[in-house]
Amino acid sequence: MTKADAAHGAGITLEKLRFAYPGGSEMAFDLTISPSDIVAVMGPSGSGKSTLLSLIAGFETPTSGRIMIDGKDVSGLTPHRRPVSMVFQENNLFAHLTVAQNVGLGRSPALKLTEEDRAAVSDALARTGLAGKEDRLPRALSGGERQRVALARVLIRKRPVLLMDEPFASLGPALRDEMLDLIRALHAEQQMTVLMATHDPRDAERLCRTMIFVEEGQVAATGTTAAFIAGDASEAFNRYIGARREINYSTTN
């Protein structure tokens, strides 16, 4: 893939975005994310991290406000028409399709692939360490391999925004690090804008330049990941991390 072929990141702006689940409190998101930034989205369970990503992706519809991606209002677009790819914790793979077919969905939902598409699938599988496993079904793969399939699909879609919702929560520390390094390599190649919801500050520190802290359905603080980790960005984040800051870093340093 040449640099001319690669995708580029898109800026994201949420303007007075409002949303509420039935019977729930209203969430309010106002946020600007720079093109090609890598952003950690952190916060307590139920704070609105996944909802924030789902609104950007189009899986949830706001009651008011606008979602701007690359300067264009995408609020009324269905998910498949938005310039966004999303990776979930459960991989979102189809159990009856092979590895190559699951990746090929990134080019054609009907799997009507051209020779160029098939070459792109093979290239993506090679880049994500899955060469030789094209004909396997997801059940024959490890958890890390299934995540690699999801990332290979992202690679051939070439969308300027990548959203990840706790993608590596079920993986062990060594495999998490391997996947984070793979995301970093994909970002270096495609320069997409990345938002990753995570509970683990070590994930954020390893990958992300910027952090967003979400609390009670609002963006409570934004800043550099380094400032958050140092305890200088947000008292709310410091309370959230609490004693885990000492545990996390005393075991890794």
C-alpha positions as CSV (number, residue, x, y, z in Angstrom):
1,M,0.0,0.0,0.0
2,T,1.4,3.4,-0.9
3,K,0.9,6.6,1.1
4,A,-1.4,7.8,-1.6
5,D,-3.7,4.8,-1.0
6,A,-3.8,5.2,2.7
7,A,-6.7,6.8,4.6
8,H,-6.2,9.9,6.6
9,G,-7.7,10.8,9.9
10,A,-10.8,13.1,10.1
11,G,-11.6,15.6,12.8
12,I,-14.7,14.9,14.9
13,T,-16.9,17.5,16.6
14,L,-19.9,16.8,18.8
15,E,-22.0,20.0,19.0
16,K,-24.5,20.1,21.9
17,L,-25.2,16.4,21.4
18,R,-28.0,15.1,23.7
19,F,-29.2,11.5,24.2
20,A,-31.1,9.5,26.8
21,Y,-32.1,5.9,27.0
22,P,-35.8,5.3,28.0
23,G,-36.2,6.1,31.7
24,G,-32.5,7.2,31.9
25,S,-30.9,10.6,32.6
26,E,-30.0,12.8,29.6
27,M,-26.4,12.6,28.4
28,A,-24.7,15.7,27.0
29,F,-21.6,15.5,24.9
30,D,-19.6,18.5,23.5
31,L,-16.3,17.5,22.1
32,T,-13.7,18.3,19.5
33,I,-11.1,15.7,18.4
34,S,-8.2,16.5,16.1
35,P,-7.6,14.6,12.9
36,S,-5.4,11.5,13.3
37,D,-5.3,11.8,17.0
38,I,-5.3,8.6,19.1
39,V,-7.7,9.1,22.0
40,A,-8.5,7.0,25.1
41,V,-12.1,7.3,26.4
42,M,-12.1,6.4,30.1
43,G,-14.7,6.5,32.9
44,P,-16.7,4.3,35.3
45,S,-19.0,1.6,34.1
46,G,-22.2,3.1,32.9
47,S,-20.7,6.6,32.5
48,G,-21.5,6.8,28.8
49,K,-18.3,5.7,27.1
50,S,-19.9,3.1,24.9
51,T,-22.8,5.4,24.2
52,L,-20.5,8.1,23.0
53,L,-18.9,5.7,20.5
54,S,-22.2,4.4,19.4
55,L,-23.5,7.9,18.7
56,I,-20.5,8.7,16.5
57,A,-20.9,5.4,14.7
58,G,-24.6,5.8,14.2
59,F,-25.8,2.9,16.3
60,E,-27.7,5.3,18.5
61,T,-29.6,8.4,17.4
62,P,-29.2,11.7,19.4
63,T,-32.3,13.6,20.5
64,S,-30.6,16.9,19.5
65,G,-27.2,18.3,18.4
66,R,-24.9,17.5,15.5
67,I,-22.1,15.0,14.8
68,M,-19.5,16.4,12.5
69,I,-16.8,14.3,10.9
70,D,-14.3,15.9,8.6
71,G,-16.5,19.0,8.6
72,K,-19.6,17.2,7.4
73,D,-22.8,16.7,9.4
74,V,-23.3,12.9,9.5
75,S,-26.0,12.9,12.2
76,G,-28.6,11.7,9.7
77,L,-26.5,9.0,8.1
78,T,-26.9,5.3,8.8
79,P,-23.9,3.5,10.2
80,H,-22.7,2.0,7.0
81,R,-22.7,5.4,5.3
82,R,-20.5,7.1,7.9
83,P,-16.7,7.2,7.4
84,V,-16.2,5.1,10.5
85,S,-15.1,1.5,11.4
86,M,-15.8,0.0,14.8
87,V,-14.2,-2.9,16.6
88,F,-16.1,-4.4,19.6
89,Q,-14.9,-6.6,22.5
90,E,-16.7,-9.6,20.9
91,N,-15.0,-9.0,17.5
92,N,-18.4,-8.9,15.5
93,L,-17.3,-11.9,13.3
94,F,-19.8,-14.1,11.5
95,A,-19.3,-17.7,12.8
96,H,-20.3,-19.4,9.5
97,L,-17.8,-17.3,7.4
98,T,-14.1,-18.0,7.0
99,V,-11.4,-15.6,8.1
100,A,-11.0,-14.4,4.5
101,Q,-14.8,-13.9,4.1
102,N,-15.1,-12.0,7.4
103,V,-12.4,-9.7,6.2
104,G,-13.9,-9.4,2.7
105,L,-17.0,-8.0,4.2
106,G,-15.0,-4.8,4.7
107,R,-15.1,-4.3,0.9
108,S,-18.4,-5.9,0.0
109,P,-21.3,-6.8,2.4
110,A,-22.4,-9.3,-0.3
111,L,-18.9,-10.7,-0.7
112,K,-18.9,-9.8,-4.4
113,L,-15.1,-9.3,-4.5
114,T,-13.0,-8.3,-7.4
115,E,-9.5,-9.5,-7.9
116,E,-8.3,-6.3,-6.5
117,D,-10.5,-6.8,-3.4
118,R,-9.1,-10.4,-2.9
119,A,-5.6,-9.1,-3.2
120,A,-6.4,-6.5,-0.5
121,V,-7.8,-9.2,1.8
122,S,-4.7,-11.3,1.4
123,D,-2.5,-8.3,2.0
124,A,-4.5,-7.3,5.2
125,L,-4.3,-10.9,6.5
126,A,-0.5,-10.9,6.0
127,R,-0.1,-7.6,7.7
128,T,-2.0,-8.8,10.7
129,G,-0.2,-12.1,11.0
130,L,-3.0,-14.3,9.7
131,A,-1.5,-15.5,6.5
132,G,-2.3,-19.2,6.0
133,K,-5.5,-19.0,8.1
134,E,-7.7,-17.7,5.4
135,D,-10.0,-20.7,5.4
136,R,-10.5,-21.2,9.1
137,L,-13.7,-20.4,10.9
138,P,-13.7,-18.0,13.9
139,R,-14.3,-20.9,16.3
140,A,-10.9,-22.4,15.3
141,L,-9.1,-19.2,16.3
142,S,-7.8,-17.9,19.5
143,G,-9.2,-14.7,21.1
144,G,-6.2,-12.7,19.8
145,E,-6.6,-14.1,16.3
146,R,-10.2,-13.2,16.2
147,Q,-9.3,-9.6,17.1
148,R,-6.7,-9.7,14.3
149,V,-9.5,-10.6,11.9
150,A,-11.5,-7.6,13.0
151,L,-8.5,-5.4,12.6
152,A,-7.7,-6.8,9.1
153,R,-11.3,-5.8,8.1
154,V,-10.6,-2.3,9.4
155,L,-7.4,-2.2,7.4
156,I,-9.1,-2.8,4.0
157,R,-12.0,-0.5,4.8
158,K,-9.6,2.5,4.9
159,R,-12.1,4.6,6.9
160,P,-10.7,7.8,8.5
161,V,-12.2,7.1,11.9
162,L,-11.7,3.9,14.0
163,L,-13.8,3.4,17.1
164,M,-12.9,0.6,19.6
165,D,-15.1,-0.4,22.5
166,E,-13.1,-2.3,25.1
167,P,-11.6,-4.4,22.3
168,F,-9.0,-6.2,24.3
169,A,-10.7,-6.5,27.7
170,S,-10.8,-10.3,27.6
171,L,-7.1,-10.7,26.6
172,G,-4.2,-11.4,28.9
173,P,-1.5,-8.7,29.4
174,A,1.0,-10.0,26.8
175,L,-1.6,-10.4,24.1
176,R,-3.1,-6.9,25.0
177,D,0.3,-5.4,24.5
178,E,0.7,-7.2,21.1
179,M,-2.7,-5.9,20.0
180,L,-2.0,-2.3,21.1
181,D,1.3,-2.5,19.1
182,L,-0.7,-3.7,16.1
183,I,-3.1,-0.7,16.4
184,R,-0.1,1.6,16.6
185,A,1.3,0.1,13.4
186,L,-2.0,0.4,11.6
187,H,-2.3,4.0,12.7
188,A,1.3,4.8,11.5
189,E,0.3,3.4,8.1
190,Q,-3.2,4.9,7.7
191,Q,-3.2,7.9,10.1
192,M,-6.8,7.4,11.0
193,T,-8.4,9.1,14.0
194,V,-8.7,6.5,16.8
195,L,-11.0,6.5,19.8
196,M,-10.6,3.6,22.2
197,A,-12.9,3.0,25.2
198,T,-10.9,1.3,28.0
199,H,-10.9,0.8,31.7
200,D,-7.1,0.2,31.9
201,P,-4.9,3.3,32.1
202,R,-2.0,1.2,31.0
203,D,-3.7,0.7,27.6
204,A,-4.2,4.5,27.3
205,E,-0.6,5.2,28.3
206,R,0.8,2.7,25.8
207,L,-1.2,3.8,22.8
208,C,-3.0,7.2,23.2
209,R,-1.8,10.8,23.0
210,T,-5.1,12.2,24.3
211,M,-7.6,11.2,27.0
212,I,-11.2,11.9,27.5
213,F,-12.7,11.2,30.9
214,V,-16.5,10.6,30.8
215,E,-18.6,10.8,34.0
216,E,-22.3,10.7,34.4
217,G,-23.0,11.1,30.8
218,Q,-20.8,14.0,30.1
219,V,-17.2,14.7,29.1
220,A,-15.8,15.7,32.4
221,A,-12.2,16.4,31.3
222,T,-9.9,16.2,28.3
223,G,-6.1,16.5,28.1
224,T,-3.0,14.7,27.3
225,T,-2.7,11.1,28.5
226,A,0.6,12.0,30.2
227,A,-1.1,14.7,32.2
228,F,-3.9,12.3,33.3
229,I,-1.5,9.6,34.3
230,A,0.6,12.1,36.2
231,G,-2.5,13.1,38.1
232,D,-2.4,16.7,36.8
233,A,-5.5,16.7,34.5
234,S,-8.6,15.9,36.5
235,E,-9.5,15.4,40.1
236,A,-12.5,13.3,39.0
237,F,-10.1,11.0,37.1
238,N,-7.8,10.8,40.1
239,R,-10.8,9.7,42.3
240,Y,-11.8,7.1,39.6
241,I,-8.3,5.6,39.4
242,G,-7.7,5.9,43.2
243,A,-5.5,3.2,44.7
244,R,-5.4,1.3,41.3
245,R,-2.8,3.9,40.1
246,E,-0.3,2.6,42.7
247,I,-1.2,-1.1,41.9
248,N,-1.0,-0.7,38.2
249,Y,2.3,1.0,38.1
250,S,4.0,-0.8,40.9
251,T,3.5,-4.0,39.1
252,T,4.8,-2.8,35.7
253,N,7.8,-0.7,36.7
